[in-house]
Amino acid sequence: MDWSIPLGASSPYSPVANNLTPAGNSGGYDLFLDLCSGSANCSQDICRYNRFMTDLYSVSAKYYDEAYATLEDLRDLQFYLEMARRTGGPVLELACGTGRVLLPIAQQGLRIDGVDSSPAMLDQLQQKLAREPQYVRELAATSLGDLRSYRSERKYALVIIPFRPLQHMYTVQDQLAALNTAAFHLASGGLLAFDVFYPRFESLLAGLGEETLELQWTRKNDPTTSVRRYLRKESVDKINQNFSAQFVYRTYRDDKLIKEETAPLKMSYYTYPHLRALFLLTGLDIVEEYGSCEKAPLDNDSREMVFVLQRCPANRRRKTE
Ligand SMILES: C[S@@+](CC[C@H](N)C(=O)[O-])C[C@H]1O[C@@H](n2cnc3c(N)ncnc32)[C@H](O)[C@@H]1O
């Protein structure tokens, strides 16, 4: 069933029309639970409709893999693959999305579990997994869950949070909760690896309200169409260190616009001392730190901050859970 809104139409259920931007931290998942759980007469279709409309990734999920395949400076895969090989697994990926990183790790013969709060992103992952050979399908498992509260019995040699999901944590409490989730699942001597971007303060407030063409590509399943993704930055909250924006996806056939979809984006940004304070509060020690996934030094030229961490000895741990 395709719930997309044709060009020109608007929907009262649109996350944008209803201001269901990811304010606070609930994302679509809490709303989805509110709408669907425990409702005796909730028909399957209404549930699926609600789930789609309240999943903030419902639009982006469709385009995610194609969009980021065009991003030449996204070179994180080798870093996370190497981390997985180095520890030997099992691996837990928090906020695994469409499996961009999860699948290549399973293809290496390593056990990996993935958790994500977006049903649409997990749906893409499941479709890809179904096309994999049996050994890969047996090595990968996924669950719908929130990275702030997810708990399983299993412990892992490696926990990874690739490509900035920690930037979807908008309060200090949520940032601590996410790191506590990661720390909780580490086996003795296990490692946590994640990356965030280093904020470009000089351009943070520039271009508010303007659209910037970021990415464009030809659709794989319909080469007669191409998609252009624009970013429209809407506001910056300097106190809480985050910005809100819209992704605008425009689909063209023969240069004629045939569809326009939007997806809200809200990202927090971190500074180095902020992260060091979060690590102290969650009992995590830095093992390695880099300015890129290609292991450039972390310095004034860095555009990213990449960390490998481990749990500090029990006698130095504070209680923040
Ligand atoms: C930029 S994608 C990264 C996906 C994947 N790790 C990758 O490298 O391609 C961010 C992901 O974070 C997920 N996410 C955002 N907030 C979350 C939360 N509170 N709990 C779990 N997943 C969350 C989104 O659903 C999305 O799949």
The ligand as an ORCA input file, in Angstrom:
! r2SCAN-3c Opt
* xyz 0 1
  C      21.099      8.552      9.990
  S      20.229      7.063     10.355
  C      21.588      5.948     10.699
  C      21.209      4.519     10.352
  C      22.369      3.529     10.316
  N      23.047      3.457     11.594
  C      23.354      3.874      9.220
  O      24.541      4.015      9.531
  O      22.964      3.972      8.064
  C      19.569      7.403     11.945
  C      18.730      6.270     12.477
  O      18.464      6.531     13.858
  C      17.206      6.001     14.146
  N      16.731      6.579     15.404
  C      16.455      7.883     15.673
  N      16.050      8.017     16.941
  C      16.070      6.767     17.489
  C      15.745      6.247     18.771
  N      15.336      7.059     19.757
  N      15.875      4.920     18.975
  C      16.285      4.087     17.985
  N      16.596      4.529     16.749
  C      16.495      5.845     16.500
  C      16.369      6.365     12.942
  O      15.181      5.619     12.857
  C      17.369      6.093     11.822
  O      17.226      4.786     11.334
*
